Amino acid sequence: VFINNAVVSKQRFISLVDAFCSGGSLTATIKNEGPDTIRAAEQNRINTDEACTIDFTPADISSGSSAIYASTGCTIGRSHTYRLVGPTNAIEIRAPCA
């Protein structure tokens, strides 16, 4: 008798639900699509092309839940772009500011 012990990996990833910028404040809703909490320390914000005076700080996101990340002092009339790297994937957060 042969028993195959398959290892099932849990997918721990983030997704972008929404991002917008109005009045100099950029707001992004990030969802944890995985079965476990994704800790703030497992997320890395990369400022790729933004002009905001205060950038968002990642927070813990429970399984199946969303977190709202906000940057303020963003220049109106241009787009602002961040890259958020999670445990198994990365997303781009981009919003033109009106």
C-alpha positions as CSV (number, residue, x, y, z in Angstrom):
1,V,0.0,0.0,0.0
2,F,1.4,3.4,-1.0
3,I,0.1,6.6,0.6
4,N,1.0,9.9,-1.1
5,N,1.5,12.7,1.4
6,A,0.6,15.8,-0.6
7,V,1.6,19.1,0.9
8,V,-1.2,21.7,0.5
9,S,0.1,25.2,0.6
10,K,-2.2,27.9,1.9
11,Q,-2.5,30.8,-0.4
12,R,-1.8,34.0,1.5
13,F,-2.3,36.9,-0.8
14,I,-3.6,40.5,-1.0
15,S,-5.8,42.1,-3.6
16,L,-6.7,45.7,-4.4
17,V,-10.5,46.3,-3.9
18,D,-10.5,50.1,-4.7
19,A,-8.2,53.1,-4.8
20,F,-9.1,56.7,-5.3
21,C,-7.6,60.1,-4.5
22,S,-9.6,63.2,-3.7
23,G,-8.7,66.5,-2.2
24,G,-5.1,65.4,-1.6
25,S,-6.0,62.2,0.2
26,L,-5.4,58.8,-1.4
27,T,-7.4,55.9,-0.1
28,A,-6.8,52.3,-1.0
29,T,-8.8,49.3,0.2
30,I,-6.7,46.1,0.4
31,K,-8.2,42.7,1.0
32,N,-6.7,39.6,2.5
33,E,-7.8,36.8,0.2
34,G,-6.1,34.0,2.2
35,P,-7.0,31.8,5.2
36,D,-4.7,33.5,7.8
37,T,-4.0,36.9,9.1
38,I,-1.4,38.8,7.1
39,R,0.7,40.9,9.5
40,A,1.9,44.4,8.8
41,A,5.5,43.1,9.0
42,E,4.7,40.8,6.0
43,Q,3.8,43.8,3.8
44,N,6.3,46.1,2.2
45,R,5.2,49.5,0.7
46,I,7.3,50.7,-2.1
47,N,6.9,54.3,-3.2
48,T,7.2,54.1,-7.0
49,D,5.8,57.4,-8.3
50,E,4.0,59.4,-5.7
51,A,4.0,62.9,-4.3
52,C,2.3,62.6,-0.9
53,T,3.7,64.1,2.3
54,I,2.5,61.3,4.6
55,D,2.5,57.7,3.1
56,F,0.2,54.9,4.4
57,T,1.5,52.4,6.9
58,P,0.5,48.7,6.4
59,A,-1.6,47.1,9.1
60,D,-2.6,43.6,10.0
61,I,-5.4,42.2,7.9
62,S,-7.5,39.3,9.1
63,S,-8.5,36.5,6.9
64,G,-11.2,37.5,4.4
65,S,-11.2,41.1,5.7
66,S,-10.1,44.4,4.2
67,A,-8.0,47.3,5.5
68,I,-8.1,50.9,4.4
69,Y,-4.7,52.5,3.8
70,A,-4.6,56.3,3.5
71,S,-1.9,58.7,2.3
72,T,-2.3,62.4,2.7
73,G,-0.9,65.6,1.4
74,C,-0.9,64.2,-2.2
75,T,-0.4,66.6,-5.0
76,I,-3.7,67.3,-6.9
77,G,-3.7,66.9,-10.6
78,R,-1.3,63.9,-10.9
79,S,-1.4,60.2,-10.4
80,H,0.2,58.6,-7.3
81,T,1.6,55.0,-7.5
82,Y,2.7,52.6,-4.8
83,R,3.6,48.9,-4.9
84,L,2.5,46.8,-2.0
85,V,4.3,43.5,-1.6
86,G,2.6,40.8,0.4
87,P,3.6,37.3,1.5
88,T,3.1,35.7,-1.9
89,N,2.2,38.5,-4.4
90,A,2.4,42.2,-5.1
91,I,-0.2,44.7,-6.2
92,E,0.0,48.2,-7.7
93,I,-2.0,51.0,-6.0
94,R,-2.5,53.8,-8.5
95,A,-5.0,56.7,-8.3
96,P,-5.2,60.1,-10.1
97,C,-5.8,62.8,-7.6
98,A,-8.6,65.3,-8.3
